[in-house]
Amino acid sequence: MLYEMYLQLQGRAGARQLKDPRIGMTHNLGGAPAMNVCSVAIIGAQGA
């Protein structure tokens, strides 16, 4: 997910490329019940 966001912000995502992305967010959830893990990343393009 982070790599896809990096490609989008760099303008290198090929056929999946969004028009002029300036900020991206990923989230991930996982784990067993009562032992869950969550991560969130919000990253902006340079000069945004």
mmCIF entry with sequence, helices, sheets and N, C-alpha, C, O atoms, coordinates in Angstrom:
data_MODEL
# 
_entry.id   MODEL 
# 
_entity.id                         1 
_entity.type                       polymer 
_entity.pdbx_number_of_molecules   1 
# 
_entity_poly.entity_id                      1 
_entity_poly.type                           'polypeptide(L)' 
_entity_poly.nstd_linkage                   no 
_entity_poly.nstd_monomer                   no 
_entity_poly.pdbx_seq_one_letter_code       MLYEMYLQLQGRAGARQLKDPRIGMTHNLGGAPAMNVCSVAIIGAQGA 
_entity_poly.pdbx_seq_one_letter_code_can   MLYEMYLQLQGRAGARQLKDPRIGMTHNLGGAPAMNVCSVAIIGAQGA 
_entity_poly.pdbx_strand_id                 A 
# 
loop_
_entity_poly_seq.entity_id 
_entity_poly_seq.num 
_entity_poly_seq.mon_id 
_entity_poly_seq.hetero 
1 1  MET n 
1 2  LEU n 
1 3  TYR n 
1 4  GLU n 
1 5  MET n 
1 6  TYR n 
1 7  LEU n 
1 8  GLN n 
1 9  LEU n 
1 10 GLN n 
1 11 GLY n 
1 12 ARG n 
1 13 ALA n 
1 14 GLY n 
1 15 ALA n 
1 16 ARG n 
1 17 GLN n 
1 18 LEU n 
1 19 LYS n 
1 20 ASP n 
1 21 PRO n 
1 22 ARG n 
1 23 ILE n 
1 24 GLY n 
1 25 MET n 
1 26 THR n 
1 27 HIS n 
1 28 ASN n 
1 29 LEU n 
1 30 GLY n 
1 31 GLY n 
1 32 ALA n 
1 33 PRO n 
1 34 ALA n 
1 35 MET n 
1 36 ASN n 
1 37 VAL n 
1 38 CYS n 
1 39 SER n 
1 40 VAL n 
1 41 ALA n 
1 42 ILE n 
1 43 ILE n 
1 44 GLY n 
1 45 ALA n 
1 46 GLN n 
1 47 GLY n 
1 48 ALA n 
# 
_struct_asym.id          A 
_struct_asym.entity_id   1 
# 
loop_
_struct_conf.conf_type_id 
_struct_conf.id 
_struct_conf.pdbx_PDB_helix_id 
_struct_conf.beg_label_comp_id 
_struct_conf.beg_label_asym_id 
_struct_conf.beg_label_seq_id 
_struct_conf.pdbx_beg_PDB_ins_code 
_struct_conf.end_label_comp_id 
_struct_conf.end_label_asym_id 
_struct_conf.end_label_seq_id 
_struct_conf.pdbx_end_PDB_ins_code 
_struct_conf.beg_auth_comp_id 
_struct_conf.beg_auth_asym_id 
_struct_conf.beg_auth_seq_id 
_struct_conf.end_auth_comp_id 
_struct_conf.end_auth_asym_id 
_struct_conf.end_auth_seq_id 
_struct_conf.pdbx_PDB_helix_class 
_struct_conf.details 
_struct_conf.pdbx_PDB_helix_length 
HELX_P HELX_P1 AA1 LEU A 2  ? GLN A 10 ? LEU A 2  GLN A 10 1 ? 9 
HELX_P HELX_P2 AA2 GLY A 14 ? ARG A 16 ? GLY A 14 ARG A 16 5 ? 3 
# 
_struct_conf_type.id          HELX_P 
_struct_conf_type.criteria    ? 
_struct_conf_type.reference   ? 
# 
_struct_sheet.id               AA1 
_struct_sheet.type             ? 
_struct_sheet.number_strands   2 
_struct_sheet.details          ? 
# 
_struct_sheet_order.sheet_id     AA1 
_struct_sheet_order.range_id_1   1 
_struct_sheet_order.range_id_2   2 
_struct_sheet_order.offset       ? 
_struct_sheet_order.sense        anti-parallel 
# 
loop_
_struct_sheet_range.sheet_id 
_struct_sheet_range.id 
_struct_sheet_range.beg_label_comp_id 
_struct_sheet_range.beg_label_asym_id 
_struct_sheet_range.beg_label_seq_id 
_struct_sheet_range.pdbx_beg_PDB_ins_code 
_struct_sheet_range.end_label_comp_id 
_struct_sheet_range.end_label_asym_id 
_struct_sheet_range.end_label_seq_id 
_struct_sheet_range.pdbx_end_PDB_ins_code 
_struct_sheet_range.beg_auth_comp_id 
_struct_sheet_range.beg_auth_asym_id 
_struct_sheet_range.beg_auth_seq_id 
_struct_sheet_range.end_auth_comp_id 
_struct_sheet_range.end_auth_asym_id 
_struct_sheet_range.end_auth_seq_id 
AA1 1 ILE A 23 ? ALA A 32 ? ILE A 23 ALA A 32 
AA1 2 MET A 35 ? GLY A 44 ? MET A 35 GLY A 44 
# 
loop_
_atom_site.group_PDB 
_atom_site.id 
_atom_site.type_symbol 
_atom_site.label_atom_id 
_atom_site.label_alt_id 
_atom_site.label_comp_id 
_atom_site.label_asym_id 
_atom_site.label_entity_id 
_atom_site.label_seq_id 
_atom_site.pdbx_PDB_ins_code 
_atom_site.Cartn_x 
_atom_site.Cartn_y 
_atom_site.Cartn_z 
_atom_site.occupancy 
_atom_site.B_iso_or_equiv 
_atom_site.pdbx_formal_charge 
_atom_site.auth_seq_id 
_atom_site.auth_comp_id 
_atom_site.auth_asym_id 
_atom_site.auth_atom_id 
_atom_site.pdbx_PDB_model_num 
ATOM 1   N N  . MET A 1 1  ? 0.816  -1.183  0.000   1.00 0.00 ? 1  MET A N  1 
ATOM 2   C CA . MET A 1 1  ? 0.000  0.000   0.000   1.00 0.00 ? 1  MET A CA 1 
ATOM 3   C C  . MET A 1 1  ? 0.865  1.253   0.000   1.00 0.00 ? 1  MET A C  1 
ATOM 4   O O  . MET A 1 1  ? 0.594  2.200   -0.739  1.00 0.00 ? 1  MET A O  1 
ATOM 5   N N  . LEU A 1 2  ? 1.887  1.257   0.816   1.00 0.00 ? 2  LEU A N  1 
ATOM 6   C CA . LEU A 1 2  ? 2.775  2.422   0.842   1.00 0.00 ? 2  LEU A CA 1 
ATOM 7   C C  . LEU A 1 2  ? 3.499  2.607   -0.487  1.00 0.00 ? 2  LEU A C  1 
ATOM 8   O O  . LEU A 1 2  ? 3.696  3.736   -0.938  1.00 0.00 ? 2  LEU A O  1 
ATOM 9   N N  . TYR A 1 3  ? 3.891  1.514   -1.107  1.00 0.00 ? 3  TYR A N  1 
ATOM 10  C CA . TYR A 1 3  ? 4.585  1.619   -2.389  1.00 0.00 ? 3  TYR A CA 1 
ATOM 11  C C  . TYR A 1 3  ? 3.654  2.166   -3.470  1.00 0.00 ? 3  TYR A C  1 
ATOM 12  O O  . TYR A 1 3  ? 4.082  2.970   -4.298  1.00 0.00 ? 3  TYR A O  1 
ATOM 13  N N  . GLU A 1 4  ? 2.407  1.750   -3.476  1.00 0.00 ? 4  GLU A N  1 
ATOM 14  C CA . GLU A 1 4  ? 1.441  2.288   -4.434  1.00 0.00 ? 4  GLU A CA 1 
ATOM 15  C C  . GLU A 1 4  ? 1.256  3.783   -4.207  1.00 0.00 ? 4  GLU A C  1 
ATOM 16  O O  . GLU A 1 4  ? 1.193  4.554   -5.165  1.00 0.00 ? 4  GLU A O  1 
ATOM 17  N N  . MET A 1 5  ? 1.169  4.197   -2.945  1.00 0.00 ? 5  MET A N  1 
ATOM 18  C CA . MET A 1 5  ? 1.038  5.621   -2.644  1.00 0.00 ? 5  MET A CA 1 
ATOM 19  C C  . MET A 1 5  ? 2.263  6.381   -3.133  1.00 0.00 ? 5  MET A C  1 
ATOM 20  O O  . MET A 1 5  ? 2.134  7.467   -3.698  1.00 0.00 ? 5  MET A O  1 
ATOM 21  N N  . TYR A 1 6  ? 3.440  5.827   -2.922  1.00 0.00 ? 6  TYR A N  1 
ATOM 22  C CA . TYR A 1 6  ? 4.684  6.434   -3.403  1.00 0.00 ? 6  TYR A CA 1 
ATOM 23  C C  . TYR A 1 6  ? 4.648  6.603   -4.922  1.00 0.00 ? 6  TYR A C  1 
ATOM 24  O O  . TYR A 1 6  ? 4.983  7.668   -5.440  1.00 0.00 ? 6  TYR A O  1 
ATOM 25  N N  . LEU A 1 7  ? 4.241  5.549   -5.631  1.00 0.00 ? 7  LEU A N  1 
ATOM 26  C CA . LEU A 1 7  ? 4.162  5.634   -7.094  1.00 0.00 ? 7  LEU A CA 1 
ATOM 27  C C  . LEU A 1 7  ? 3.167  6.702   -7.533  1.00 0.00 ? 7  LEU A C  1 
ATOM 28  O O  . LEU A 1 7  ? 3.443  7.459   -8.463  1.00 0.00 ? 7  LEU A O  1 
ATOM 29  N N  . GLN A 1 8  ? 2.027  6.770   -6.881  1.00 0.00 ? 8  GLN A N  1 
ATOM 30  C CA . GLN A 1 8  ? 1.024  7.782   -7.219  1.00 0.00 ? 8  GLN A CA 1 
ATOM 31  C C  . GLN A 1 8  ? 1.583  9.192   -7.026  1.00 0.00 ? 8  GLN A C  1 
ATOM 32  O O  . GLN A 1 8  ? 1.440  10.046  -7.901  1.00 0.00 ? 8  GLN A O  1 
ATOM 33  N N  . LEU A 1 9  ? 2.216  9.432   -5.880  1.00 0.00 ? 9  LEU A N  1 
ATOM 34  C CA . LEU A 1 9  ? 2.748  10.771  -5.597  1.00 0.00 ? 9  LEU A CA 1 
ATOM 35  C C  . LEU A 1 9  ? 3.899  11.139  -6.519  1.00 0.00 ? 9  LEU A C  1 
ATOM 36  O O  . LEU A 1 9  ? 4.134  12.320  -6.775  1.00 0.00 ? 9  LEU A O  1 
ATOM 37  N N  . GLN A 1 10 ? 4.618  10.144  -7.017  1.00 0.00 ? 10 GLN A N  1 
ATOM 38  C CA . GLN A 1 10 ? 5.707  10.383  -7.955  1.00 0.00 ? 10 GLN A CA 1 
ATOM 39  C C  . GLN A 1 10 ? 5.213  10.483  -9.407  1.00 0.00 ? 10 GLN A C  1 
ATOM 40  O O  . GLN A 1 10 ? 5.981  10.855  -10.295 1.00 0.00 ? 10 GLN A O  1 
ATOM 41  N N  . GLY A 1 11 ? 3.949  10.155  -9.650  1.00 0.00 ? 11 GLY A N  1 
ATOM 42  C CA . GLY A 1 11 ? 3.399  10.179  -11.003 1.00 0.00 ? 11 GLY A CA 1 
ATOM 43  C C  . GLY A 1 11 ? 3.856  8.997   -11.839 1.00 0.00 ? 11 GLY A C  1 
ATOM 44  O O  . GLY A 1 11 ? 3.928  9.097   -13.063 1.00 0.00 ? 11 GLY A O  1 
ATOM 45  N N  . ARG A 1 12 ? 4.169  7.871   -11.191 1.00 0.00 ? 12 ARG A N  1 
ATOM 46  C CA . ARG A 1 12 ? 4.719  6.705   -11.867 1.00 0.00 ? 12 ARG A CA 1 
ATOM 47  C C  . ARG A 1 12 ? 3.844  5.453   -11.719 1.00 0.00 ? 12 ARG A C  1 
ATOM 48  O O  . ARG A 1 12 ? 4.363  4.337   -11.754 1.00 0.00 ? 12 ARG A O  1 
ATOM 49  N N  . ALA A 1 13 ? 2.527  5.623   -11.554 1.00 0.00 ? 13 ALA A N  1 
ATOM 50  C CA . ALA A 1 13 ? 1.640  4.486   -11.309 1.00 0.00 ? 13 ALA A CA 1 
ATOM 51  C C  . ALA A 1 13 ? 1.032  3.908   -12.590 1.00 0.00 ? 13 ALA A C  1 
ATOM 52  O O  . ALA A 1 13 ? 0.150  3.053   -12.516 1.00 0.00 ? 13 ALA A O  1 
ATOM 53  N N  . GLY A 1 14 ? 1.480  4.349   -13.735 1.00 0.00 ? 14 GLY A N  1 
ATOM 54  C CA . GLY A 1 14 ? 1.019  3.774   -14.999 1.00 0.00 ? 14 GLY A CA 1 
ATOM 55  C C  . GLY A 1 14 ? -0.473 3.945   -15.207 1.00 0.00 ? 14 GLY A C  1 
ATOM 56  O O  . GLY A 1 14 ? -1.009 5.037   -15.022 1.00 0.00 ? 14 GLY A O  1 
ATOM 57  N N  . ALA A 1 15 ? -1.151 2.860   -15.596 1.00 0.00 ? 15 ALA A N  1 
ATOM 58  C CA . ALA A 1 15 ? -2.582 2.903   -15.905 1.00 0.00 ? 15 ALA A CA 1 
ATOM 59  C C  . ALA A 1 15 ? -3.437 3.236   -14.671 1.00 0.00 ? 15 ALA A C  1 
ATOM 60  O O  . ALA A 1 15 ? -4.579 3.670   -14.818 1.00 0.00 ? 15 ALA A O  1 
ATOM 61  N N  . ARG A 1 16 ? -2.899 3.037   -13.458 1.00 0.00 ? 16 ARG A N  1 
ATOM 62  C CA . ARG A 1 16 ? -3.638 3.327   -12.214 1.00 0.00 ? 16 ARG A CA 1 
ATOM 63  C C  . ARG A 1 16 ? -3.481 4.775   -11.764 1.00 0.00 ? 16 ARG A C  1 
ATOM 64  O O  . ARG A 1 16 ? -4.094 5.180   -10.776 1.00 0.00 ? 16 ARG A O  1 
ATOM 65  N N  . GLN A 1 17 ? -2.665 5.565   -12.477 1.00 0.00 ? 17 GLN A N  1 
ATOM 66  C CA . GLN A 1 17 ? -2.304 6.906   -12.028 1.00 0.00 ? 17 GLN A CA 1 
ATOM 67  C C  . GLN A 1 17 ? -3.520 7.815   -11.857 1.00 0.00 ? 17 GLN A C  1 
ATOM 68  O O  . GLN A 1 17 ? -4.367 7.919   -12.745 1.00 0.00 ? 17 GLN A O  1 
ATOM 69  N N  . LEU A 1 18 ? -3.586 8.469   -10.697 1.00 0.00 ? 18 LEU A N  1 
ATOM 70  C CA . LEU A 1 18 ? -4.604 9.473   -10.440 1.00 0.00 ? 18 LEU A CA 1 
ATOM 71  C C  . LEU A 1 18 ? -4.127 10.815  -10.980 1.00 0.00 ? 18 LEU A C  1 
ATOM 72  O O  . LEU A 1 18 ? -2.929 11.023  -11.170 1.00 0.00 ? 18 LEU A O  1 
ATOM 73  N N  . LYS A 1 19 ? -5.057 11.716  -11.225 1.00 0.00 ? 19 LYS A N  1 
ATOM 74  C CA . LYS A 1 19 ? -4.693 13.037  -11.730 1.00 0.00 ? 19 LYS A CA 1 
ATOM 75  C C  . LYS A 1 19 ? -4.209 13.929  -10.586 1.00 0.00 ? 19 LYS A C  1 
ATOM 76  O O  . LYS A 1 19 ? -4.979 14.269  -9.688  1.00 0.00 ? 19 LYS A O  1 
ATOM 77  N N  . ASP A 1 20 ? -2.938 14.303  -10.625 1.00 0.00 ? 20 ASP A N  1 
ATOM 78  C CA . ASP A 1 20 ? -2.332 15.275  -9.706  1.00 0.00 ? 20 ASP A CA 1 
ATOM 79  C C  . ASP A 1 20 ? -2.564 14.997  -8.213  1.00 0.00 ? 20 ASP A C  1 
ATOM 80  O O  . ASP A 1 20 ? -3.083 15.867  -7.513  1.00 0.00 ? 20 ASP A O  1 
ATOM 81  N N  . PRO A 1 21 ? -2.197 13.816  -7.709  1.00 0.00 ? 21 PRO A N  1 
ATOM 82  C CA . PRO A 1 21 ? -2.353 13.561  -6.266  1.00 0.00 ? 21 PRO A CA 1 
ATOM 83  C C  . PRO A 1 21 ? -1.370 14.417  -5.457  1.00 0.00 ? 21 PRO A C  1 
ATOM 84  O O  . PRO A 1 21 ? -0.227 14.611  -5.868  1.00 0.00 ? 21 PRO A O  1 
ATOM 85  N N  . ARG A 1 22 ? -1.814 14.915  -4.330  1.00 0.00 ? 22 ARG A N  1 
ATOM 86  C CA . ARG A 1 22 ? -0.970 15.755  -3.468  1.00 0.00 ? 22 ARG A CA 1 
ATOM 87  C C  . ARG A 1 22 ? -0.761 15.143  -2.090  1.00 0.00 ? 22 ARG A C  1 
ATOM 88  O O  . ARG A 1 22 ? 0.212  15.456  -1.404  1.00 0.00 ? 22 ARG A O  1 
ATOM 89  N N  . ILE A 1 23 ? -1.676 14.273  -1.691  1.00 0.00 ? 23 ILE A N  1 
ATOM 90  C CA . ILE A 1 23 ? -1.589 13.648  -0.370  1.00 0.00 ? 23 ILE A CA 1 
ATOM 91  C C  . ILE A 1 23 ? -2.152 12.232  -0.477  1.00 0.00 ? 23 ILE A C  1 
ATOM 92  O O  . ILE A 1 23 ? -3.069 11.982  -1.261  1.00 0.00 ? 23 ILE A O  1 
ATOM 93  N N  . GLY A 1 24 ? -1.607 11.314  0.306   1.00 0.00 ? 24 GLY A N  1 
ATOM 94  C CA . GLY A 1 24 ? -2.091 9.940   0.297   1.00 0.00 ? 24 GLY A CA 1 
ATOM 95  C C  . GLY A 1 24 ? -2.241 9.416   1.712   1.00 0.00 ? 24 GLY A C  1 
ATOM 96  O O  . GLY A 1 24 ? -1.562 9.876   2.630   1.00 0.00 ? 24 GLY A O  1 
ATOM 97  N N  . MET A 1 25 ? -3.134 8.453   1.885   1.00 0.00 ? 25 MET A N  1 
ATOM 98  C CA . MET A 1 25 ? -3.337 7.827   3.183   1.00 0.00 ? 25 MET A CA 1 
ATOM 99  C C  . MET A 1 25 ? -3.505 6.325   2.985   1.00 0.00 ? 25 MET A C  1 
ATOM 100 O O  . MET A 1 25 ? -4.232 5.883   2.095   1.00 0.00 ? 25 MET A O  1 
ATOM 101 N N  . THR A 1 26 ? -2.836 5.556   3.813   1.00 0.00 ? 26 THR A N  1 
ATOM 102 C CA . THR A 1 26 ? -3.030 4.112   3.839   1.00 0.00 ? 26 THR A CA 1 
ATOM 103 C C  . THR A 1 26 ? -3.419 3.701   5.249   1.00 0.00 ? 26 THR A C  1 
ATOM 104 O O  . THR A 1 26 ? -3.071 4.366   6.225   1.00 0.00 ? 26 THR A O  1 
ATOM 105 N N  . HIS A 1 27 ? -4.143 2.602   5.339   1.00 0.00 ? 27 HIS A N  1 
ATOM 106 C CA . HIS A 1 27 ? -4.435 2.029   6.655   1.00 0.00 ? 27 HIS A CA 1 
ATOM 107 C C  . HIS A 1 27 ? -4.400 0.514   6.530   1.00 0.00 ? 27 HIS A C  1 
ATOM 108 O O  . HIS A 1 27 ? -4.673 -0.047  5.469   1.00 0.00 ? 27 HIS A O  1 
ATOM 109 N N  . ASN A 1 28 ? -4.061 -0.123  7.621   1.00 0.00 ? 28 ASN A N  1 
ATOM 110 C CA . ASN A 1 28 ? -3.944 -1.565  7.638   1.00 0.00 ? 28 ASN A CA 1 
ATOM 111 C C  . ASN A 1 28 ? -4.395 -2.076  9.003   1.00 0.00 ? 28 ASN A C  1 
ATOM 112 O O  . ASN A 1 28 ? -4.025 -1.522  10.038  1.00 0.00 ? 28 ASN A O  1 
ATOM 113 N N  . LEU A 1 29 ? -5.192 -3.130  8.992   1.00 0.00 ? 29 LEU A N  1 
ATOM 114 C CA . LEU A 1 29 ? -5.665 -3.757  10.225  1.00 0.00 ? 29 LEU A CA 1 
ATOM 115 C C  . LEU A 1 29 ? -5.351 -5.241  10.163  1.00 0.00 ? 29 LEU A C  1 
ATOM 116 O O  . LEU A 1 29 ? -5.423 -5.850  9.095   1.00 0.00 ? 29 LEU A O  1 
ATOM 117 N N  . GLY A 1 30 ? -5.008 -5.815  11.282  1.00 0.00 ? 30 GLY A N  1 
ATOM 118 C CA . GLY A 1 30 ? -4.744 -7.250  11.284  1.00 0.00 ? 30 GLY A CA 1 
ATOM 119 C C  . GLY A 1 30 ? -4.581 -7.780  12.694  1.00 0.00 ? 30 GLY A C  1 
ATOM 120 O O  . GLY A 1 30 ? -4.620 -7.030  13.670  1.00 0.00 ? 30 GLY A O  1 
ATOM 121 N N  . GLY A 1 31 ? -4.399 -9.087  12.781  1.00 0.00 ? 31 GLY A N  1 
ATOM 122 C CA . GLY A 1 31 ? -4.181 -9.721  14.063  1.00 0.00 ? 31 GLY A CA 1 
ATOM 123 C C  . GLY A 1 31 ? -5.336 -10.603 14.495  1.00 0.00 ? 31 GLY A C  1 
ATOM 124 O O  . GLY A 1 31 ? -6.374 -10.673 13.837  1.00 0.00 ? 31 GLY A O  1 
ATOM 125 N N  . ALA A 1 32 ? -5.134 -11.258 15.596  1.00 0.00 ? 32 ALA A N  1 
ATOM 126 C CA . ALA A 1 32 ? -6.147 -12.129 16.190  1.00 0.00 ? 32 ALA A CA 1 
ATOM 127 C C  . ALA A 1 32 ? -7.011 -11.310 17.152  1.00 0.00 ? 32 ALA A C  1 
ATOM 128 O O  . ALA A 1 32 ? -6.587 -10.247 17.606  1.00 0.00 ? 32 ALA A O  1 
ATOM 129 N N  . PRO A 1 33 ? -8.209 -11.789 17.465  1.00 0.00 ? 33 PRO A N  1 
ATOM 130 C CA . PRO A 1 33 ? -9.039 -11.068 18.436  1.00 0.00 ? 33 PRO A CA 1 
ATOM 131 C C  . PRO A 1 33 ? -8.271 -10.794 19.738  1.00 0.00 ? 33 PRO A C  1 
ATOM 132 O O  . PRO A 1 33 ? -7.553 -11.658 20.241  1.00 0.00 ? 33 PRO A O  1 
ATOM 133 N N  . ALA A 1 34 ? -8.430 -9.614  20.255  1.00 0.00 ? 34 ALA A N  1 
ATOM 134 C CA . ALA A 1 34 ? -7.776 -9.137  21.476  1.00 0.00 ? 34 ALA A CA 1 
ATOM 135 C C  . ALA A 1 34 ? -6.284 -8.893  21.288  1.00 0.00 ? 34 ALA A C  1 
ATOM 136 O O  . ALA A 1 34 ? -5.604 -8.550  22.254  1.00 0.00 ? 34 ALA A O  1 
ATOM 137 N N  . MET A 1 35 ? -5.756 -9.055  20.093  1.00 0.00 ? 35 MET A N  1 
ATOM 138 C CA . MET A 1 35 ? -4.343 -8.779  19.809  1.00 0.00 ? 35 MET A CA 1 
ATOM 139 C C  . MET A 1 35 ? -4.227 -8.086  18.452  1.00 0.00 ? 35 MET A C  1 
ATOM 140 O O  . MET A 1 35 ? -3.346 -8.421  17.661  1.00 0.00 ? 35 MET A O  1 
ATOM 141 N N  . ASN A 1 36 ? -5.105 -7.126  18.180  1.00 0.00 ? 36 ASN A N  1 
ATOM 142 C CA . ASN A 1 36 ? -5.160 -6.455  16.891  1.00 0.00 ? 36 ASN A CA 1 
ATOM 143 C C  . ASN A 1 36 ? -4.063 -5.410  16.751  1.00 0.00 ? 36 ASN A C  1 
ATOM 144 O O  . ASN A 1 36 ? -3.542 -4.880  17.732  1.00 0.00 ? 36 ASN A O  1 
ATOM 145 N N  . VAL A 1 37 ? -3.735 -5.138  15.503  1.00 0.00 ? 37 VAL A N  1 
ATOM 146 C CA . VAL A 1 37 ? -2.742 -4.123  15.175  1.00 0.00 ? 37 VAL A CA 1 
ATOM 147 C C  . VAL A 1 37 ? -3.352 -3.206  14.127  1.00 0.00 ? 37 VAL A C  1 
ATOM 148 O O  . VAL A 1 37 ? -4.040 -3.672  13.218  1.00 0.00 ? 37 VAL A O  1 
ATOM 149 N N  . CYS A 1 38 ? -3.106 -1.912  14.246  1.00 0.00 ? 38 CYS A N  1 
ATOM 150 C CA . CYS A 1 38 ? -3.597 -0.938  13.283  1.00 0.00 ? 38 CYS A CA 1 
ATOM 151 C C  . CYS A 1 38 ? -2.462 0.020   12.943  1.00 0.00 ? 38 CYS A C  1 
ATOM 152 O O  . CYS A 1 38 ? -1.727 0.457   13.829  1.00 0.00 ? 38 CYS A O  1 
ATOM 153 N N  . SER A 1 39 ? -2.319 0.349   11.654  1.00 0.00 ? 39 SER A N  1 
ATOM 154 C CA . SER A 1 39 ? -1.355 1.372   11.258  1.00 0.00 ? 39 SER A CA 1 
ATOM 155 C C  . SER A 1 39 ? -2.008 2.319   10.272  1.00 0.00 ? 39 SER A C  1 
ATOM 156 O O  . SER A 1 39 ? -2.825 1.911   9.446   1.00 0.00 ? 39 SER A O  1 
ATOM 157 N N  . VAL A 1 40 ? -1.638 3.595   10.367  1.00 0.00 ? 40 VAL A N  1 
ATOM 158 C CA . VAL A 1 40 ? -2.126 4.629   9.460   1.00 0.00 ? 40 VAL A CA 1 
ATOM 159 C C  . VAL A 1 40 ? -0.931 5.457   9.034   1.00 0.00 ? 40 VAL A C  1 
ATOM 160 O O  . VAL A 1 40 ? -0.111 5.845   9.867   1.00 0.00 ? 40 VAL A O  1 
ATOM 161 N N  . ALA A 1 41 ? -0.825 5.733   7.725   1.00 0.00 ? 41 ALA A N  1 
ATOM 162 C CA . ALA A 1 41 ? 0.231  6.590   7.207   1.00 0.00 ? 41 ALA A CA 1 
ATOM 163 C C  . ALA A 1 41 ? -0.408 7.657   6.330   1.00 0.00 ? 41 ALA A C  1 
ATOM 164 O O  . ALA A 1 41 ? -1.181 7.337   5.427   1.00 0.00 ? 41 ALA A O  1 
ATOM 165 N N  . ILE A 1 42 ? -0.092 8.920   6.589   1.00 0.00 ? 42 ILE A N  1 
ATOM 166 C CA . ILE A 1 42 ? -0.545 10.036  5.774   1.00 0.00 ? 42 ILE A CA 1 
ATOM 167 C C  . ILE A 1 42 ? 0.703  10.747  5.284   1.00 0.00 ? 42 ILE A C  1 
ATOM 168 O O  . ILE A 1 42 ? 1.518  11.218  6.077   1.00 0.00 ? 42 ILE A O  1 
ATOM 169 N N  . ILE A 1 43 ? 0.841  10.817  3.968   1.00 0.00 ? 43 ILE A N  1 
ATOM 170 C CA . ILE A 1 43 ? 2.073  11.350  3.369   1.00 0.00 ? 43 ILE A CA 1 
ATOM 171 C C  . ILE A 1 43 ? 1.694  12.336  2.282   1.00 0.00 ? 43 ILE A C  1 
ATOM 172 O O  . ILE A 1 43 ? 0.798  12.076  1.479   1.00 0.00 ? 43 ILE A O  1 
ATOM 173 N N  . GLY A 1 44 ? 2.380  13.472  2.259   1.00 0.00 ? 44 GLY A N  1 
ATOM 174 C CA . GLY A 1 44 ? 2.140  14.475  1.228   1.00 0.00 ? 44 GLY A CA 1 
ATOM 175 C C  . GLY A 1 44 ? 3.283  14.546  0.245   1.00 0.00 ? 44 GLY A C  1 
ATOM 176 O O  . GLY A 1 44 ? 4.428  14.239  0.579   1.00 0.00 ? 44 GLY A O  1 
ATOM 177 N N  . ALA A 1 45 ? 2.964  14.954  -0.975  1.00 0.00 ? 45 ALA A N  1 
ATOM 178 C CA . ALA A 1 45 ? 3.981  15.125  -2.011  1.00 0.00 ? 45 ALA A CA 1 
ATOM 179 C C  . ALA A 1 45 ? 4.781  16.389  -1.722  1.00 0.00 ? 45 ALA A C  1 
ATOM 180 O O  . ALA A 1 45 ? 4.245  17.350  -1.171  1.00 0.00 ? 45 ALA A O  1 
ATOM 181 N N  . GLN A 1 46 ? 6.040  16.393  -2.085  1.00 0.00 ? 46 GLN A N  1 
ATOM 182 C CA . GLN A 1 46 ? 6.900  17.559  -1.875  1.00 0.00 ? 46 GLN A CA 1 
ATOM 183 C C  . GLN A 1 46 ? 6.333  18.737  -2.658  1.00 0.00 ? 46 GLN A C  1 
ATOM 184 O O  . GLN A 1 46 ? 5.993  18.600  -3.833  1.00 0.00 ? 46 GLN A O  1 
ATOM 185 N N  . GLY A 1 47 ? 6.232  19.877  -2.017  1.00 0.00 ? 47 GLY A N  1 
ATOM 186 C CA . GLY A 1 47 ? 5.715  21.063  -2.656  1.00 0.00 ? 47 GLY A CA 1 
ATOM 187 C C  . GLY A 1 47 ? 4.194  21.139  -2.671  1.00 0.00 ? 47 GLY A C  1 
ATOM 188 O O  . GLY A 1 47 ? 3.615  22.026  -3.298  1.00 0.00 ? 47 GLY A O  1 
ATOM 189 N N  . ALA A 1 48 ? 3.552  20.205  -1.979  1.00 0.00 ? 48 ALA A N  1 
ATOM 190 C CA . ALA A 1 48 ? 2.081  20.191  -1.982  1.00 0.00 ? 48 ALA A CA 1 
ATOM 191 C C  . ALA A 1 48 ? 1.531  21.280  -1.083  1.00 0.00 ? 48 ALA A C  1 
ATOM 192 O O  . ALA A 1 48 ? 0.315  21.422  -0.959  1.00 0.00 ? 48 ALA A O  1 
# 
